[in-house]
Amino acid sequence: MFSCVALEWGKANGDIAEDITAYGKSLGQIGHRMFTDGKDLVVIDEWPDADTFNKFFAGAAKMGEFLSGAGVVGDQR
């Protein structure tokens, strides 16, 4: 789970989130859902297969900036 700081940072830096989303869709991402209870955030992505997800995660140039800015720590996979 991620802190809701991630939601706030994502909203304030929408261009980065949009770039990451567009890249994911270009690779065939099926779905991206976020759920929160106001304290924690759970993100669920749906991909055709694990290889496609790994390609996305490795190639999303702004992913590190997004995760760092959103305060996400630890393994994000």
Contacts in CASP RR format, 6 or more apart in sequence:
PFRMAT RR
TARGET T0000
AUTHOR 0000-0000-0000
METHOD contacts of the structure
MODEL  1
MFSCVALEWGKANGDIAEDITAYGKSLGQIGHRMFTDGKDLVVIDEWPDA
DTFNKFFAGAAKMGEFLSGAGVVGDQR
1 40 0 8 1.000
1 41 0 8 1.000
1 42 0 8 1.000
2 40 0 8 1.000
2 41 0 8 1.000
2 42 0 8 1.000
2 43 0 8 1.000
2 70 0 8 1.000
2 71 0 8 1.000
2 72 0 8 1.000
3 39 0 8 1.000
3 40 0 8 1.000
3 41 0 8 1.000
3 71 0 8 1.000
3 72 0 8 1.000
4 36 0 8 1.000
4 38 0 8 1.000
4 39 0 8 1.000
4 40 0 8 1.000
4 41 0 8 1.000
5 70 0 8 1.000
5 71 0 8 1.000
6 41 0 8 1.000
6 70 0 8 1.000
6 71 0 8 1.000
6 72 0 8 1.000
7 34 0 8 1.000
7 36 0 8 1.000
7 41 0 8 1.000
9 66 0 8 1.000
9 69 0 8 1.000
9 70 0 8 1.000
9 71 0 8 1.000
10 16 0 8 1.000
10 17 0 8 1.000
10 66 0 8 1.000
10 70 0 8 1.000
13 66 0 8 1.000
13 69 0 8 1.000
16 62 0 8 1.000
16 65 0 8 1.000
16 66 0 8 1.000
17 66 0 8 1.000
19 61 0 8 1.000
19 62 0 8 1.000
20 60 0 8 1.000
20 62 0 8 1.000
20 63 0 8 1.000
20 66 0 8 1.000
21 32 0 8 1.000
23 56 0 8 1.000
23 59 0 8 1.000
23 60 0 8 1.000
23 61 0 8 1.000
24 56 0 8 1.000
24 60 0 8 1.000
27 52 0 8 1.000
27 55 0 8 1.000
27 56 0 8 1.000
28 47 0 8 1.000
28 48 0 8 1.000
28 52 0 8 1.000
29 45 0 8 1.000
29 46 0 8 1.000
29 47 0 8 1.000
29 52 0 8 1.000
29 56 0 8 1.000
30 46 0 8 1.000
30 47 0 8 1.000
30 48 0 8 1.000
31 45 0 8 1.000
31 46 0 8 1.000
32 43 0 8 1.000
32 44 0 8 1.000
32 45 0 8 1.000
32 46 0 8 1.000
33 43 0 8 1.000
33 44 0 8 1.000
33 45 0 8 1.000
34 41 0 8 1.000
34 42 0 8 1.000
34 43 0 8 1.000
34 44 0 8 1.000
35 41 0 8 1.000
35 42 0 8 1.000
35 44 0 8 1.000
36 42 0 8 1.000
45 53 0 8 1.000
47 53 0 8 1.000
47 56 0 8 1.000
57 63 0 8 1.000
57 76 0 8 1.000
57 77 0 8 1.000
67 76 0 8 1.000
END
